[in-house]
Amino acid sequence: MTSTIVYKGDLRTELTHLQSGQVVETDAPTDNQGKGERFSPTDLLATSYGSCMITTMAIRAANMHLNFEGTKIEITKIMSSDAPRRVAAIKCELFFTNQFKATTEEKEQLIRIARSCPVEKSLHPDIQLDVTFHW
């Protein structure tokens, strides 16, 4: 088992990662009757995509002896305006620090790694993925 989820009331859930004991709470978003005080489940979906990309890239960057620390991804989740309610698009902008020095070939490898991360490969093909790398 990976995690447990407990409904806390008021459209809030408590997620527990069993291996570490770490707890995350979610709220329904304000545009869907929630308080929006926490990540929503769809926020976590979009954010997981960025986290997966940056993690897999960091693994490869370490193997290439590149300074990847400080790399940042900005995520924008876009919900569908029609039914059924779903994530229609995820916009990801990756920003690298001035300390990150990579050749064109190394950058191409990192792009391939990012775009083949397990979360991307698990997302429905109808979700539009807009990924920009700012080197």
N, C-alpha and C positions, 0 to 999 in steps of 0.2 A: 504494500500500500504506500502511496506517495504522500497523501495529505488527507485532512478531514476538513469539512466545511460545516459550520453551525450557523443557522439563521438566528440573528440576535433581535429581530423585530425592527420596525421602521425602515424596512428595505435595506438593512445592513447585514453583512455576513462576516464571519470570522474564519479565516483560512489558516490552518496550522500545517507547516511543513514537518512531517514526522521525523525525518532524520535529524534535523537541527533544532526543532522546537520553535523556530521562528514563526511569528504570527503577523498576518496582514489582514486588515479589515477592508471591505468594499462597501460602497454605497451605490444605490441607483443614481444615475445622473439627474440633474435638475430638469432636463427636458423629458424625463420619463418618471415623474412623480417622486424623485429622490431628493436628498439634501445636497448631494455633490460634495460632501466633506471628505471623501476618500476617493481613491481610484475606483472607477466602475469596472465591472467585468470586461467590457469592451476596451476600456483604457488599458487594462492589463494585457489583453491580447495584442494590441498595437505596441505597447511598451516591451512585451516579451520578444517581439520580432526584433526591435532595435537592440535589446540586450543580447539576444542570440548572435546577431551579426557582429557586434563589437567584441563579444567573448571569443567567437571563432577566429576573428581577425587577430585578436591579441595573442592567441595561441600560435598562429602562424608568424606574427611579427616577432615574438620571442625567439622562435626557431631561426628567424632571419637576423637576429641580433639588432632589431630596430627598436628605438625608444617610442613606445606606443602610449605611455602614460599621459593622461590628460586629454586623450581623444574623447570627443563628445558627439552624441547623436541627439538631434532635436526631432521629436516625433509629433506628427499631427494626424489625429484620427478623424476620418470623415465618415459620418453616418449616411446611409441611404435615405433619400427623402421620400421614397415610396415603400410600400409594404412588400415583403416583411421587413421589419426593423432589423438592420444588419450593418456591419462595417462594410462600406463601399470602397474605401481607399485608405491607404496609409502612406503618408509622406514622411520620408526620412532624409534628414540632412546631416551628413557626417563632417565634422570639423577636426582637423589635425593641428597639433601645436607646431610652433616654429622649430622645436627640437626633433620633430619627426622628419627624418631624411631618408627617402626611399627612391630607388631608381624607377624608371617607367615600368620595367619588367616586374619589379617587386609590387608596385601599385596595382598592376594588372592581376597579379596573383591574389592580392588582398581583396580586390573587387570580386574575383571568382569565388573566393572563400566566403565572403559576406553574402553573395547572392545564391549560395548553395547551403546556407545554414539550415539546420533541421526545422526551425519554425517556418521559414519561408517555404520549405518543401512540404509543410503540413497545412499551409493556408489554402483556402478554396481559390481556384483559379479566377473566379469572378472578382476577387478583391484586387483592385488596381494598386500596384506598388510603384511609388515614385521615389527613387533613391538617387540622391545627389552627393557626390564626394567633393569636398572642398579641400584640396591639398594645399 
